[in-house]
Amino acid sequence: MFPSLSVKQLFWMHIFMLSVIFAYRKREYLSGQLSSLRNRYNRRYIRSEGINSSFSDDIEAGLSSTNFDLESGNVGDQREGLDDIAKEEIKKIMAEKNLSFDAARLAYTEEKFGKNNIAADGMPKDPKTVTLA
């Protein structure tokens, strides 16, 4: 029923399957790394001008994603870049919890909401709050 496989073929089949499993489990991390490499390549060889050095440093530090694209939205922008305190907090969350940039940004925002008595959906938790629907 099954063709007989040599030891060499079985070995390479196992290596392939382990690689697929590894790539699947680390897909968010690998996606971020590929995005970072693509951004670096684009900055160096395709779009060498347009973004100031502060935003460029933020992109190289991994603080950009398809949902939070610093490159396309800030061409020609002369502002200083992202907030230094928030950047450090998000980098810390990314390192400690092994999260992608988007997930770390969400965790940071929810933490800030909690400290300011705001629910995760953005509504104030103050019992005196009046909202019109």
WOMO-V621216 format. One record per residue. N is the residue number from 1. PHI is phi in degrees with one decimal (NA if undefined). PSI is psi as a letter, one per 40 degrees, with the letter a starting at -180 (* if undefined). D_LAST is the distance of its C-alpha to the last C-alpha in Angstrom with 2 decimals. Layout:
N_PHI_PSI_D_LAST, N_PHI_PSI_D_LAST
This chain:
1_NA_d_66.83, 2_-96.6_h_65.51, 3_-69.3_i_67.49, 4_-75.7_h_69.08, 5_-106.6_i_67.42, 6_-77.5_i_69.33, 7_-62.6_d_68.37, 8_-63.4_d_67.43, 9_-65.9_d_65.04, 10_-64.0_d_63.43, 11_-58.6_d_63.09, 12_-68.2_d_61.30, 13_-66.7_d_59.07, 14_-66.2_d_58.00, 15_-59.7_d_57.44, 16_-61.2_d_55.25, 17_-64.7_d_53.18, 18_-63.8_d_52.75, 19_-64.8_d_51.63, 20_-64.4_d_49.02, 21_-63.7_d_47.72, 22_-60.9_d_47.69, 23_-62.5_d_45.82, 24_-66.6_d_43.20, 25_-71.2_d_42.63, 26_-106.0_f_42.48, 27_-62.4_d_40.54, 28_-66.9_d_37.75, 29_-63.6_d_40.39, 30_-64.0_d_42.63, 31_-62.0_d_39.85, 32_-63.5_d_39.13, 33_-66.1_d_42.85, 34_-65.4_d_43.37, 35_-63.5_d_40.51, 36_-63.1_d_42.09, 37_-63.7_d_45.50, 38_-63.8_d_44.20, 39_-64.2_d_42.57, 40_-62.2_d_45.83, 41_-61.8_d_47.88, 42_-60.7_d_45.75, 43_-65.6_d_45.91, 44_-78.8_d_49.65, 45_-111.9_d_50.89, 46_-111.5_d_48.37, 47_-113.7_g_46.05, 48_-78.5_e_48.14, 49_-128.8_i_46.48, 50_118.4_d_43.06, 51_-105.0_h_41.37, 52_-72.1_i_42.40, 53_-66.2_d_44.06, 54_-66.7_d_41.18, 55_-65.8_d_38.82, 56_-62.4_d_41.86, 57_-64.1_d_42.56, 58_-63.5_d_38.99, 59_-65.5_d_39.35, 60_-64.5_d_42.75, 61_-79.2_e_41.39, 62_88.3_e_39.07, 63_-97.2_f_35.86, 64_-152.4_i_34.72, 65_-154.8_a_33.61, 66_-67.6_d_32.46, 67_-82.6_d_28.81, 68_-136.2_g_29.67, 69_-86.6_h_32.52, 70_-75.4_d_34.18, 71_-71.2_d_36.97, 72_-75.7_d_35.38, 73_-88.8_e_32.77, 74_-128.2_f_35.20, 75_-68.0_h_38.33, 76_81.4_e_39.76, 77_-79.6_h_37.33, 78_-103.6_e_39.30, 79_-68.2_i_36.88, 80_-76.7_e_38.16, 81_106.8_a_36.22, 82_-76.7_i_34.00, 83_-62.7_h_33.72, 84_-63.0_d_36.89, 85_-65.5_d_35.46, 86_-63.8_d_32.64, 87_-59.0_d_35.28, 88_-65.0_d_37.56, 89_-62.5_d_34.91, 90_-66.7_d_33.85, 91_-60.8_d_37.55, 92_-63.9_d_38.20, 93_-62.6_d_35.43, 94_-59.9_d_36.81, 95_-72.2_d_40.32, 96_-70.2_d_39.68, 97_-102.0_e_37.37, 98_53.8_f_38.83, 99_-107.5_i_35.49, 100_-72.3_i_34.91, 101_-59.7_d_33.49, 102_-63.2_d_30.03, 103_-67.0_d_29.94, 104_-67.5_d_31.29, 105_-63.8_d_28.76, 106_-63.8_d_25.92, 107_-61.6_d_27.74, 108_-62.2_d_28.23, 109_-64.6_d_24.57, 110_-64.6_d_23.52, 111_-64.9_d_26.35, 112_-64.0_d_25.24, 113_-58.7_d_21.67, 114_-59.9_d_23.35, 115_-68.4_d_25.59, 116_-103.3_e_22.80, 117_59.2_f_20.80, 118_-122.5_h_18.07, 119_-69.8_i_17.20, 120_-61.4_d_18.49, 121_-86.2_e_15.14, 122_98.5_e_14.69, 123_-85.9_h_12.46, 124_-63.6_i_14.56, 125_-91.4_e_16.40, 126_-62.0_h_17.01, 127_-65.5_e_16.51, 128_-86.2_e_15.92, 129_-67.3_h_12.79, 130_-116.7_h_9.91, 131_-122.3_i_6.45, 132_-109.4_h_3.76, 133_-106.9_*_0.00
